[in-house]
């Protein structure tokens, strides 16, 4: 799977998730409201990603009704490794920004790779940031 930049305006960024020449999902990210609109075969949903914490920053994921669904947290800023907690389950992620531009998602014990997707096509500007969570990529 790979993320493709599908066009940007001054207030929105649009991305598509592709796999085997087929679009799996479309995501519209609002720079002003920090809301993400996701459209796929499963339906349409909206989520917000709030930045919380000073010494231990994380993104809190809320649904369109403001109910907390989970969080994304790096082990330390700039590490490219951390946890995703969603629906009471914990997953470990590793982002290789320097070589492949791939994000891999594992089960909590890192015994099984659950998902791999590439950000290589949309990584411009990412190397200038301290943390993955300071960019739109944490939301994706």
JOWO-V726544 format. One record per residue. N is the residue number from 1. OMEGA is omega in radians with two decimals (none if undefined). Layout:
n-><N/N>
omega-><OMEGA/OMEGA>
This chain:
n-><1/2/3/4/5/6/7/8/9/10/11/12/13/14/15/16/17/18/19/20/21/22/23/24/25/26/27/28/29/30/31/32/33/34/35/36/37/38/39/40/41/42/43/44/45/46/47/48/49/50/51/52/53/54/55/56/57/58/59/60/61/62/63/64/65/66/67/68/69/70/71/72/73/74/75/76/77/78/79/80/81/82/83/84/85/86/87/88/89/90/91/92/93/94/95/96/97/98/99/100/101/102/103/104/105/106/107/108/109/110/111/112/113/114/115/116/117/118/119/120/121/122/123/124/125/126/127/128/129/130/131/132/133/134/135/136/137/138/139/140>
omega-><3.09/3.09/3.13/3.05/-3.07/3.09/-3.11/2.97/-3.13/-3.10/-3.09/2.99/-3.10/-3.13/3.07/3.06/-3.08/3.01/3.13/3.09/3.12/3.10/3.10/-3.09/3.01/-3.11/3.07/-3.06/3.13/-3.14/-3.07/-3.05/-3.07/3.06/3.09/3.07/-3.10/3.11/3.10/3.09/-3.12/3.12/3.14/3.14/3.04/3.14/3.01/-3.13/-3.12/3.05/3.12/3.07/3.12/3.14/3.14/-3.04/3.11/3.06/3.09/-3.12/3.09/3.09/-3.08/3.12/3.13/-3.14/-3.13/3.12/-3.11/3.14/3.04/-3.05/3.05/3.10/2.98/-3.11/3.13/-3.09/-3.08/3.12/3.11/-3.07/2.96/3.08/-3.08/-3.13/3.10/3.11/-3.10/3.12/3.13/3.09/3.07/3.10/-3.12/-3.06/-3.03/-3.03/-2.98/-3.06/-3.10/3.02/3.11/3.14/-3.10/2.95/-3.02/-3.11/-3.12/3.11/-3.06/3.07/-3.08/-3.02/3.01/3.05/-3.04/3.03/-3.03/-3.09/-3.06/-3.05/-3.12/3.13/-3.10/-3.09/-3.13/-3.06/3.11/-2.99/3.04/-3.10/3.09/-3.11/3.06/-3.09/3.07/3.11/3.12/none>
